[in-house]
Amino acid sequence: MALETADIALAGNDLRNVAAVVELSRHTLHVVRQNYALSIGVNLAGLIAGAGGSINPVLAAVLHNTSSIAVVTN
């Protein structure tokens, strides 16, 4: 029951691994925030350019898919 309700579960008895888990979680949140910023920025730029008539719908779709690929590769 404790494993199902725990935020983290260590595979061993070494509590020094907690620091590594905390560092990993901080890095993960940093990457998630980068991905949000990248995605919102590219899509906002595409929206503004599309609303202004600077790009056609096909190029806007390519831009959107490119931002999605950038988020996945990050």
PyMOL Python script that loads the backbone (N, CA, C, O; Angstrom):
from pymol import cmd

cmd.read_pdbstr("""\
ATOM      1  N   MET A   1       0.815  -1.192   0.000  1.00  0.00           N
ATOM      2  CA  MET A   1       0.000   0.000   0.000  1.00  0.00           C
ATOM      3  C   MET A   1       0.862   1.261   0.000  1.00  0.00           C
ATOM      4  O   MET A   1       0.503   2.255  -0.631  1.00  0.00           O
ATOM      5  N   ALA A   2       1.984   1.228   0.695  1.00  0.00           N
ATOM      6  CA  ALA A   2       2.830   2.417   0.792  1.00  0.00           C
ATOM      7  C   ALA A   2       3.442   2.784  -0.550  1.00  0.00           C
ATOM      8  O   ALA A   2       3.588   3.967  -0.856  1.00  0.00           O
ATOM      9  N   LEU A   3       3.804   1.792  -1.354  1.00  0.00           N
ATOM     10  CA  LEU A   3       4.391   2.085  -2.659  1.00  0.00           C
ATOM     11  C   LEU A   3       3.409   2.775  -3.596  1.00  0.00           C
ATOM     12  O   LEU A   3       3.810   3.622  -4.393  1.00  0.00           O
ATOM     13  N   GLU A   4       2.148   2.431  -3.515  1.00  0.00           N
ATOM     14  CA  GLU A   4       1.145   3.039  -4.384  1.00  0.00           C
ATOM     15  C   GLU A   4       0.859   4.479  -4.015  1.00  0.00           C
ATOM     16  O   GLU A   4       0.471   5.266  -4.878  1.00  0.00           O
ATOM     17  N   THR A   5       1.039   4.846  -2.758  1.00  0.00           N
ATOM     18  CA  THR A   5       0.707   6.193  -2.315  1.00  0.00           C
ATOM     19  C   THR A   5       1.926   7.101  -2.202  1.00  0.00           C
ATOM     20  O   THR A   5       1.771   8.304  -1.994  1.00  0.00           O
ATOM     21  N   ALA A   6       3.122   6.561  -2.332  1.00  0.00           N
ATOM     22  CA  ALA A   6       4.344   7.357  -2.175  1.00  0.00           C
ATOM     23  C   ALA A   6       4.579   8.229  -3.402  1.00  0.00           C
ATOM     24  O   ALA A   6       4.235   7.839  -4.518  1.00  0.00           O
ATOM     25  N   ASP A   7       5.161   9.403  -3.200  1.00  0.00           N
ATOM     26  CA  ASP A   7       5.549  10.261  -4.312  1.00  0.00           C
ATOM     27  C   ASP A   7       6.744   9.665  -5.052  1.00  0.00           C
ATOM     28  O   ASP A   7       6.807   9.713  -6.281  1.00  0.00           O
ATOM     29  N   ILE A   8       7.685   9.105  -4.302  1.00  0.00           N
ATOM     30  CA  ILE A   8       8.818   8.397  -4.888  1.00  0.00           C
ATOM     31  C   ILE A   8       9.047   7.128  -4.088  1.00  0.00           C
ATOM     32  O   ILE A   8       8.667   7.039  -2.921  1.00  0.00           O
ATOM     33  N   ALA A   9       9.668   6.152  -4.719  1.00  0.00           N
ATOM     34  CA  ALA A   9      10.030   4.915  -4.034  1.00  0.00           C
ATOM     35  C   ALA A   9      11.455   4.569  -4.434  1.00  0.00           C
ATOM     36  O   ALA A   9      11.756   4.418  -5.618  1.00  0.00           O
ATOM     37  N   LEU A  10      12.319   4.445  -3.456  1.00  0.00           N
ATOM     38  CA  LEU A  10      13.708   4.103  -3.722  1.00  0.00           C
ATOM     39  C   LEU A  10      13.860   2.594  -3.792  1.00  0.00           C
ATOM     40  O   LEU A  10      13.216   1.859  -3.044  1.00  0.00           O
ATOM     41  N   ALA A  11      14.716   2.138  -4.695  1.00  0.00           N
ATOM     42  CA  ALA A  11      14.896   0.703  -4.872  1.00  0.00           C
ATOM     43  C   ALA A  11      15.855   0.107  -3.841  1.00  0.00           C
ATOM     44  O   ALA A  11      15.935  -1.113  -3.705  1.00  0.00           O
ATOM     45  N   GLY A  12      16.577   0.952  -3.122  1.00  0.00           N
ATOM     46  CA  GLY A  12      17.532   0.448  -2.136  1.00  0.00           C
ATOM     47  C   GLY A  12      17.364   1.156  -0.799  1.00  0.00           C
ATOM     48  O   GLY A  12      16.396   1.883  -0.576  1.00  0.00           O
ATOM     49  N   ASN A  13      18.319   0.927   0.073  1.00  0.00           N
ATOM     50  CA  ASN A  13      18.258   1.524   1.404  1.00  0.00           C
ATOM     51  C   ASN A  13      19.119   2.773   1.541  1.00  0.00           C
ATOM     52  O   ASN A  13      19.220   3.329   2.635  1.00  0.00           O
ATOM     53  N   ASP A  14      19.739   3.223   0.461  1.00  0.00           N
ATOM     54  CA  ASP A  14      20.653   4.360   0.507  1.00  0.00           C
ATOM     55  C   ASP A  14      19.875   5.667   0.342  1.00  0.00           C
ATOM     56  O   ASP A  14      19.351   5.951  -0.735  1.00  0.00           O
ATOM     57  N   LEU A  15      19.804   6.452   1.407  1.00  0.00           N
ATOM     58  CA  LEU A  15      19.033   7.697   1.372  1.00  0.00           C
ATOM     59  C   LEU A  15      19.732   8.788   0.566  1.00  0.00           C
ATOM     60  O   LEU A  15      19.130   9.823   0.277  1.00  0.00           O
ATOM     61  N   ARG A  16      20.993   8.569   0.201  1.00  0.00           N
ATOM     62  CA  ARG A  16      21.679   9.555  -0.639  1.00  0.00           C
ATOM     63  C   ARG A  16      21.056   9.617  -2.027  1.00  0.00           C
ATOM     64  O   ARG A  16      21.252  10.595  -2.747  1.00  0.00           O
ATOM     65  N   ASN A  17      20.323   8.609  -2.404  1.00  0.00           N
ATOM     66  CA  ASN A  17      19.644   8.613  -3.702  1.00  0.00           C
ATOM     67  C   ASN A  17      18.497   9.623  -3.748  1.00  0.00           C
ATOM     68  O   ASN A  17      18.040   9.996  -4.829  1.00  0.00           O
ATOM     69  N   VAL A  18      18.039  10.060  -2.598  1.00  0.00           N
ATOM     70  CA  VAL A  18      16.956  11.049  -2.568  1.00  0.00           C
ATOM     71  C   VAL A  18      17.423  12.341  -3.225  1.00  0.00           C
ATOM     72  O   VAL A  18      16.663  12.970  -3.962  1.00  0.00           O
ATOM     73  N   ALA A  19      18.660  12.742  -2.967  1.00  0.00           N
ATOM     74  CA  ALA A  19      19.189  13.962  -3.588  1.00  0.00           C
ATOM     75  C   ALA A  19      19.211  13.837  -5.108  1.00  0.00           C
ATOM     76  O   ALA A  19      18.904  14.802  -5.808  1.00  0.00           O
ATOM     77  N   ALA A  20      19.564  12.673  -5.624  1.00  0.00           N
ATOM     78  CA  ALA A  20      19.572  12.459  -7.069  1.00  0.00           C
ATOM     79  C   ALA A  20      18.161  12.528  -7.647  1.00  0.00           C
ATOM     80  O   ALA A  20      17.957  13.055  -8.741  1.00  0.00           O
ATOM     81  N   VAL A  21      17.211  12.005  -6.922  1.00  0.00           N
ATOM     82  CA  VAL A  21      15.819  12.039  -7.381  1.00  0.00           C
ATOM     83  C   VAL A  21      15.299  13.479  -7.397  1.00  0.00           C
ATOM     84  O   VAL A  21      14.594  13.877  -8.324  1.00  0.00           O
ATOM     85  N   VAL A  22      15.645  14.250  -6.378  1.00  0.00           N
ATOM     86  CA  VAL A  22      15.220  15.649  -6.326  1.00  0.00           C
ATOM     87  C   VAL A  22      15.842  16.430  -7.481  1.00  0.00           C
ATOM     88  O   VAL A  22      15.161  17.227  -8.126  1.00  0.00           O
ATOM     89  N   GLU A  23      17.123  16.208  -7.745  1.00  0.00           N
ATOM     90  CA  GLU A  23      17.797  16.878  -8.860  1.00  0.00           C
ATOM     91  C   GLU A  23      17.162  16.478 -10.189  1.00  0.00           C
ATOM     92  O   GLU A  23      16.968  17.328 -11.058  1.00  0.00           O
ATOM     93  N   LEU A  24      16.840  15.215 -10.356  1.00  0.00           N
ATOM     94  CA  LEU A  24      16.183  14.751 -11.583  1.00  0.00           C
ATOM     95  C   LEU A  24      14.815  15.408 -11.749  1.00  0.00           C
ATOM     96  O   LEU A  24      14.443  15.792 -12.858  1.00  0.00           O
ATOM     97  N   SER A  25      14.081  15.539 -10.682  1.00  0.00           N
ATOM     98  CA  SER A  25      12.753  16.153 -10.775  1.00  0.00           C
ATOM     99  C   SER A  25      12.863  17.636 -11.117  1.00  0.00           C
ATOM    100  O   SER A  25      12.042  18.159 -11.871  1.00  0.00           O
ATOM    101  N   ARG A  26      13.871  18.318 -10.572  1.00  0.00           N
ATOM    102  CA  ARG A  26      14.075  19.730 -10.906  1.00  0.00           C
ATOM    103  C   ARG A  26      14.441  19.890 -12.381  1.00  0.00           C
ATOM    104  O   ARG A  26      13.949  20.794 -13.056  1.00  0.00           O
ATOM    105  N   HIS A  27      15.296  19.017 -12.866  1.00  0.00           N
ATOM    106  CA  HIS A  27      15.686  19.073 -14.279  1.00  0.00           C
ATOM    107  C   HIS A  27      14.471  18.792 -15.172  1.00  0.00           C
ATOM    108  O   HIS A  27      14.285  19.445 -16.198  1.00  0.00           O
ATOM    109  N   THR A  28      13.662  17.831 -14.780  1.00  0.00           N
ATOM    110  CA  THR A  28      12.468  17.497 -15.557  1.00  0.00           C
ATOM    111  C   THR A  28      11.522  18.693 -15.634  1.00  0.00           C
ATOM    112  O   THR A  28      11.005  18.996 -16.709  1.00  0.00           O
ATOM    113  N   LEU A  29      11.291  19.368 -14.528  1.00  0.00           N
ATOM    114  CA  LEU A  29      10.418  20.539 -14.533  1.00  0.00           C
ATOM    115  C   LEU A  29      11.014  21.664 -15.373  1.00  0.00           C
ATOM    116  O   LEU A  29      10.280  22.405 -16.027  1.00  0.00           O
ATOM    117  N   HIS A  30      12.336  21.797 -15.361  1.00  0.00           N
ATOM    118  CA  HIS A  30      12.987  22.810 -16.182  1.00  0.00           C
ATOM    119  C   HIS A  30      12.742  22.529 -17.665  1.00  0.00           C
ATOM    120  O   HIS A  30      12.446  23.447 -18.430  1.00  0.00           O
ATOM    121  N   VAL A  31      12.863  21.282 -18.068  1.00  0.00           N
ATOM    122  CA  VAL A  31      12.626  20.911 -19.472  1.00  0.00           C
ATOM    123  C   VAL A  31      11.156  21.113 -19.842  1.00  0.00           C
ATOM    124  O   VAL A  31      10.851  21.561 -20.947  1.00  0.00           O
ATOM    125  N   VAL A  32      10.258  20.787 -18.936  1.00  0.00           N
ATOM    126  CA  VAL A  32       8.825  20.986 -19.209  1.00  0.00           C
ATOM    127  C   VAL A  32       8.532  22.472 -19.413  1.00  0.00           C
ATOM    128  O   VAL A  32       7.787  22.839 -20.322  1.00  0.00           O
ATOM    129  N   ARG A  33       9.114  23.321 -18.573  1.00  0.00           N
ATOM    130  CA  ARG A  33       8.899  24.769 -18.726  1.00  0.00           C
ATOM    131  C   ARG A  33       9.494  25.278 -20.037  1.00  0.00           C
ATOM    132  O   ARG A  33       8.900  26.136 -20.691  1.00  0.00           O
ATOM    133  N   GLN A  34      10.659  24.760 -20.427  1.00  0.00           N
ATOM    134  CA  GLN A  34      11.244  25.122 -21.719  1.00  0.00           C
ATOM    135  C   GLN A  34      10.312  24.730 -22.856  1.00  0.00           C
ATOM    136  O   GLN A  34      10.109  25.504 -23.791  1.00  0.00           O
ATOM    137  N   ASN A  35       9.751  23.541 -22.779  1.00  0.00           N
ATOM    138  CA  ASN A  35       8.861  23.064 -23.834  1.00  0.00           C
ATOM    139  C   ASN A  35       7.605  23.921 -23.935  1.00  0.00           C
ATOM    140  O   ASN A  35       7.155  24.238 -25.036  1.00  0.00           O
ATOM    141  N   TYR A  36       7.036  24.301 -22.784  1.00  0.00           N
ATOM    142  CA  TYR A  36       5.872  25.192 -22.810  1.00  0.00           C
ATOM    143  C   TYR A  36       6.220  26.516 -23.476  1.00  0.00           C
ATOM    144  O   TYR A  36       5.480  26.995 -24.336  1.00  0.00           O
ATOM    145  N   ALA A  37       7.339  27.107 -23.086  1.00  0.00           N
ATOM    146  CA  ALA A  37       7.731  28.398 -23.647  1.00  0.00           C
ATOM    147  C   ALA A  37       7.982  28.289 -25.144  1.00  0.00           C
ATOM    148  O   ALA A  37       7.550  29.149 -25.911  1.00  0.00           O
ATOM    149  N   LEU A  38       8.671  27.249 -25.561  1.00  0.00           N
ATOM    150  CA  LEU A  38       8.956  27.050 -26.981  1.00  0.00           C
ATOM    151  C   LEU A  38       7.670  26.889 -27.781  1.00  0.00           C
ATOM    152  O   LEU A  38       7.489  27.531 -28.816  1.00  0.00           O
ATOM    153  N   SER A  39       6.799  26.047 -27.305  1.00  0.00           N
ATOM    154  CA  SER A  39       5.554  25.779 -28.019  1.00  0.00           C
ATOM    155  C   SER A  39       4.664  27.019 -28.096  1.00  0.00           C
ATOM    156  O   SER A  39       4.141  27.356 -29.158  1.00  0.00           O
ATOM    157  N   ILE A  40       4.501  27.683 -26.973  1.00  0.00           N
ATOM    158  CA  ILE A  40       3.652  28.878 -26.961  1.00  0.00           C
ATOM    159  C   ILE A  40       4.258  29.978 -27.819  1.00  0.00           C
ATOM    160  O   ILE A  40       3.540  30.662 -28.548  1.00  0.00           O
ATOM    161  N   GLY A  41       5.578  30.154 -27.741  1.00  0.00           N
ATOM    162  CA  GLY A  41       6.228  31.196 -28.533  1.00  0.00           C
ATOM    163  C   GLY A  41       6.094  30.979 -30.027  1.00  0.00           C
ATOM    164  O   GLY A  41       5.740  31.901 -30.762  1.00  0.00           O
ATOM    165  N   VAL A  42       6.371  29.774 -30.475  1.00  0.00           N
ATOM    166  CA  VAL A  42       6.289  29.480 -31.913  1.00  0.00           C
ATOM    167  C   VAL A  42       4.846  29.573 -32.394  1.00  0.00           C
ATOM    168  O   VAL A  42       4.582  30.132 -33.458  1.00  0.00           O
ATOM    169  N   ASN A  43       3.918  29.035 -31.623  1.00  0.00           N
ATOM    170  CA  ASN A  43       2.516  29.084 -32.047  1.00  0.00           C
ATOM    171  C   ASN A  43       1.969  30.511 -32.024  1.00  0.00           C
ATOM    172  O   ASN A  43       1.152  30.874 -32.870  1.00  0.00           O
ATOM    173  N   LEU A  44       2.411  31.314 -31.070  1.00  0.00           N
ATOM    174  CA  LEU A  44       1.978  32.706 -31.024  1.00  0.00           C
ATOM    175  C   LEU A  44       2.529  33.482 -32.215  1.00  0.00           C
ATOM    176  O   LEU A  44       1.821  34.281 -32.828  1.00  0.00           O
ATOM    177  N   ALA A  45       3.796  33.241 -32.538  1.00  0.00           N
ATOM    178  CA  ALA A  45       4.376  33.898 -33.709  1.00  0.00           C
ATOM    179  C   ALA A  45       3.650  33.474 -34.988  1.00  0.00           C
ATOM    180  O   ALA A  45       3.391  34.301 -35.862  1.00  0.00           O
ATOM    181  N   GLY A  46       3.327  32.194 -35.092  1.00  0.00           N
ATOM    182  CA  GLY A  46       2.579  31.718 -36.256  1.00  0.00           C
ATOM    183  C   GLY A  46       1.182  32.296 -36.324  1.00  0.00           C
ATOM    184  O   GLY A  46       0.683  32.611 -37.405  1.00  0.00           O
ATOM    185  N   LEU A  47       0.553  32.435 -35.172  1.00  0.00           N
ATOM    186  CA  LEU A  47      -0.791  33.011 -35.130  1.00  0.00           C
ATOM    187  C   LEU A  47      -0.770  34.468 -35.580  1.00  0.00           C
ATOM    188  O   LEU A  47      -1.616  34.902 -36.361  1.00  0.00           O
ATOM    189  N   ILE A  48       0.205  35.210 -35.079  1.00  0.00           N
ATOM    190  CA  ILE A  48       0.297  36.619 -35.462  1.00  0.00           C
ATOM    191  C   ILE A  48       0.613  36.752 -36.948  1.00  0.00           C
ATOM    192  O   ILE A  48       0.008  37.566 -37.647  1.00  0.00           O
ATOM    193  N   ALA A  49       1.560  35.951 -37.428  1.00  0.00           N
ATOM    194  CA  ALA A  49       1.909  36.008 -38.849  1.00  0.00           C
ATOM    195  C   ALA A  49       0.738  35.562 -39.722  1.00  0.00           C
ATOM    196  O   ALA A  49       0.501  36.135 -40.785  1.00  0.00           O
ATOM    197  N   GLY A  50       0.009  34.546 -39.276  1.00  0.00           N
ATOM    198  CA  GLY A  50      -1.139  34.084 -40.049  1.00  0.00           C
ATOM    199  C   GLY A  50      -2.272  35.093 -40.056  1.00  0.00           C
ATOM    200  O   GLY A  50      -2.929  35.290 -41.078  1.00  0.00           O
ATOM    201  N   ALA A  51      -2.502  35.732 -38.918  1.00  0.00           N
ATOM    202  CA  ALA A  51      -3.564  36.738 -38.851  1.00  0.00           C
ATOM    203  C   ALA A  51      -3.204  37.953 -39.684  1.00  0.00           C
ATOM    204  O   ALA A  51      -4.083  38.617 -40.233  1.00  0.00           O
ATOM    205  N   GLY A  52      -1.912  38.249 -39.782  1.00  0.00           N
ATOM    206  CA  GLY A  52      -1.479  39.384 -40.586  1.00  0.00           C
ATOM    207  C   GLY A  52      -1.372  39.070 -42.062  1.00  0.00           C
ATOM    208  O   GLY A  52      -1.136  39.963 -42.875  1.00  0.00           O
ATOM    209  N   GLY A  53      -1.545  37.804 -42.414  1.00  0.00           N
ATOM    210  CA  GLY A  53      -1.495  37.401 -43.812  1.00  0.00           C
ATOM    211  C   GLY A  53      -0.086  37.197 -44.334  1.00  0.00           C
ATOM    212  O   GLY A  53       0.116  37.102 -45.544  1.00  0.00           O
ATOM    213  N   SER A  54       0.897  37.127 -43.437  1.00  0.00           N
ATOM    214  CA  SER A  54       2.288  36.976 -43.861  1.00  0.00           C
ATOM    215  C   SER A  54       2.609  35.561 -44.328  1.00  0.00           C
ATOM    216  O   SER A  54       3.495  35.370 -45.161  1.00  0.00           O
ATOM    217  N   ILE A  55       1.900  34.576 -43.803  1.00  0.00           N
ATOM    218  CA  ILE A  55       2.167  33.187 -44.192  1.00  0.00           C
ATOM    219  C   ILE A  55       0.855  32.531 -44.611  1.00  0.00           C
ATOM    220  O   ILE A  55      -0.223  32.913 -44.158  1.00  0.00           O
ATOM    221  N   ASN A  56       0.972  31.545 -45.479  1.00  0.00           N
ATOM    222  CA  ASN A  56      -0.224  30.832 -45.917  1.00  0.00           C
ATOM    223  C   ASN A  56      -0.533  29.685 -44.943  1.00  0.00           C
ATOM    224  O   ASN A  56       0.317  29.341 -44.123  1.00  0.00           O
ATOM    225  N   PRO A  57      -1.705  29.100 -45.016  1.00  0.00           N
ATOM    226  CA  PRO A  57      -2.089  28.058 -44.066  1.00  0.00           C
ATOM    227  C   PRO A  57      -1.185  26.827 -44.088  1.00  0.00           C
ATOM    228  O   PRO A  57      -0.974  26.202 -43.049  1.00  0.00           O
ATOM    229  N   VAL A  58      -0.652  26.472 -45.252  1.00  0.00           N
ATOM    230  CA  VAL A  58       0.240  25.308 -45.329  1.00  0.00           C
ATOM    231  C   VAL A  58       1.520  25.585 -44.555  1.00  0.00           C
ATOM    232  O   VAL A  58       1.984  24.720 -43.813  1.00  0.00           O
ATOM    233  N   LEU A  59       2.096  26.757 -44.709  1.00  0.00           N
ATOM    234  CA  LEU A  59       3.303  27.118 -43.972  1.00  0.00           C
ATOM    235  C   LEU A  59       3.018  27.194 -42.472  1.00  0.00           C
ATOM    236  O   LEU A  59       3.865  26.822 -41.660  1.00  0.00           O
ATOM    237  N   ALA A  60       1.836  27.670 -42.105  1.00  0.00           N
ATOM    238  CA  ALA A  60       1.459  27.707 -40.691  1.00  0.00           C
ATOM    239  C   ALA A  60       1.372  26.294 -40.117  1.00  0.00           C
ATOM    240  O   ALA A  60       1.778  26.067 -38.977  1.00  0.00           O
ATOM    241  N   ALA A  61       0.854  25.350 -40.884  1.00  0.00           N
ATOM    242  CA  ALA A  61       0.771  23.957 -40.432  1.00  0.00           C
ATOM    243  C   ALA A  61       2.167  23.361 -40.279  1.00  0.00           C
ATOM    244  O   ALA A  61       2.433  22.640 -39.318  1.00  0.00           O
ATOM    245  N   VAL A  62       3.050  23.657 -41.215  1.00  0.00           N
ATOM    246  CA  VAL A  62       4.430  23.172 -41.125  1.00  0.00           C
ATOM    247  C   VAL A  62       5.111  23.768 -39.906  1.00  0.00           C
ATOM    248  O   VAL A  62       5.830  23.063 -39.197  1.00  0.00           O
ATOM    249  N   LEU A  63       4.901  25.046 -39.648  1.00  0.00           N
ATOM    250  CA  LEU A  63       5.473  25.703 -38.475  1.00  0.00           C
ATOM    251  C   LEU A  63       4.975  25.060 -37.188  1.00  0.00           C
ATOM    252  O   LEU A  63       5.747  24.836 -36.256  1.00  0.00           O
ATOM    253  N   HIS A  64       3.695  24.769 -37.145  1.00  0.00           N
ATOM    254  CA  HIS A  64       3.125  24.122 -35.957  1.00  0.00           C
ATOM    255  C   HIS A  64       3.728  22.737 -35.741  1.00  0.00           C
ATOM    256  O   HIS A  64       4.098  22.386 -34.620  1.00  0.00           O
ATOM    257  N   ASN A  65       3.827  21.954 -36.806  1.00  0.00           N
ATOM    258  CA  ASN A  65       4.401  20.617 -36.681  1.00  0.00           C
ATOM    259  C   ASN A  65       5.875  20.675 -36.319  1.00  0.00           C
ATOM    260  O   ASN A  65       6.365  19.826 -35.575  1.00  0.00           O
ATOM    261  N   THR A  66       6.584  21.667 -36.836  1.00  0.00           N
ATOM    262  CA  THR A  66       7.992  21.832 -36.484  1.00  0.00           C
ATOM    263  C   THR A  66       8.153  22.139 -35.001  1.00  0.00           C
ATOM    264  O   THR A  66       9.070  21.631 -34.356  1.00  0.00           O
ATOM    265  N   SER A  67       7.272  22.961 -34.464  1.00  0.00           N
ATOM    266  CA  SER A  67       7.355  23.260 -33.029  1.00  0.00           C
ATOM    267  C   SER A  67       7.037  22.007 -32.201  1.00  0.00           C
ATOM    268  O   SER A  67       7.620  21.808 -31.135  1.00  0.00           O
ATOM    269  N   SER A  68       6.138  21.183 -32.672  1.00  0.00           N
ATOM    270  CA  SER A  68       5.834  19.951 -31.963  1.00  0.00           C
ATOM    271  C   SER A  68       7.039  18.997 -31.965  1.00  0.00           C
ATOM    272  O   SER A  68       7.337  18.354 -30.959  1.00  0.00           O
ATOM    273  N   ILE A  69       7.715  18.921 -33.103  1.00  0.00           N
ATOM    274  CA  ILE A  69       8.914  18.075 -33.187  1.00  0.00           C
ATOM    275  C   ILE A  69      10.016  18.628 -32.286  1.00  0.00           C
ATOM    276  O   ILE A  69      10.738  17.859 -31.650  1.00  0.00           O
ATOM    277  N   ALA A  70      10.152  19.945 -32.226  1.00  0.00           N
ATOM    278  CA  ALA A  70      11.169  20.551 -31.364  1.00  0.00           C
ATOM    279  C   ALA A  70      10.902  20.235 -29.897  1.00  0.00           C
ATOM    280  O   ALA A  70      11.838  19.996 -29.134  1.00  0.00           O
ATOM    281  N   VAL A  71       9.641  20.232 -29.501  1.00  0.00           N
ATOM    282  CA  VAL A  71       9.297  19.907 -28.111  1.00  0.00           C
ATOM    283  C   VAL A  71       9.638  18.442 -27.809  1.00  0.00           C
ATOM    284  O   VAL A  71      10.157  18.130 -26.737  1.00  0.00           O
ATOM    285  N   VAL A  72       9.350  17.567 -28.736  1.00  0.00           N
ATOM    286  CA  VAL A  72       9.624  16.141 -28.517  1.00  0.00           C
ATOM    287  C   VAL A  72      11.124  15.874 -28.464  1.00  0.00           C
ATOM    288  O   VAL A  72      11.582  15.071 -27.651  1.00  0.00           O
ATOM    289  N   THR A  73      11.892  16.542 -29.328  1.00  0.00           N
ATOM    290  CA  THR A  73      13.336  16.301 -29.320  1.00  0.00           C
ATOM    291  C   THR A  73      14.039  16.975 -28.144  1.00  0.00           C
ATOM    292  O   THR A  73      15.164  16.606 -27.807  1.00  0.00           O
ATOM    293  N   ASN A  74      13.403  17.944 -27.524  1.00  0.00           N
ATOM    294  CA  ASN A  74      13.998  18.603 -26.367  1.00  0.00           C
ATOM    295  C   ASN A  74      13.949  17.653 -25.195  1.00  0.00           C
ATOM    296  O   ASN A  74      14.398  17.998 -24.102  1.00  0.00           O
TER     297      ASN A  74
END
""", "prot")
cmd.dss("prot")
cmd.show_as("cartoon", "prot")
cmd.util.cbc("prot")
cmd.orient("prot")
